[in-house]
């Protein structure tokens, strides 16, 4: 993409995604989708919308710097020290690369994100 300015649609057409392991889903719904709005040629920066059914994953080292805004649903992060934070529609939060977290989607989640590798 070469546009310098563009509107990010929070409900774009989604493409199938498989970032979440099949054993991480906590309900019979195993749906997951993604839409990339923008990505640099070297893939070091990405902007998109991602959605996923309820799941729970222990992430020993978050792979990227990521800022996200919840559009729909809910997610709870539990930090290595045991502290938990829950986020819902309208909440924006950041996870630094390398952070240890338990990522638990408690209601089907749709988020907009910006990733810096």
SULURPE-V504387 format. One record per backbone hydrogen bond with DSSP energy under -0.5 kcal/mol. CO is the residue of the C=O (numbers start at 1). NH is the residue of the N-H. Records with the same first field share a line. If there is no record, write none. Layout:
BEGIN
CO->NH / NH
END
This chain:
BEGIN
7->9
8->10
9->12
15->34
21->24 / 25
22->25
24->56
28->30
31->53
32->17
33->51
34->15
35->37 / 49
38->47
40->43
44->117
45->40
46->115
47->37 / 38
48->113
49->35
50->111
51->33
52->109
54->26 / 27
55->105
57->59 / 103
58->60
59->101
62->98
64->66
65->116
66->95
67->114
68->93
69->112
70->90
72->110
73->89
74->106 / 107
75->87
76->104
77->79 / 85
78->102
79->82
83->79
85->77
87->75
88->91
91->70
93->68
95->66
96->99
99->62 / 101
100->80
101->59 / 103
102->78 / 104
103->57
104->76 / 106
105->55
107->74
109->52
110->71 / 72
111->50
112->69
113->48
114->67
115->46
116->65
END
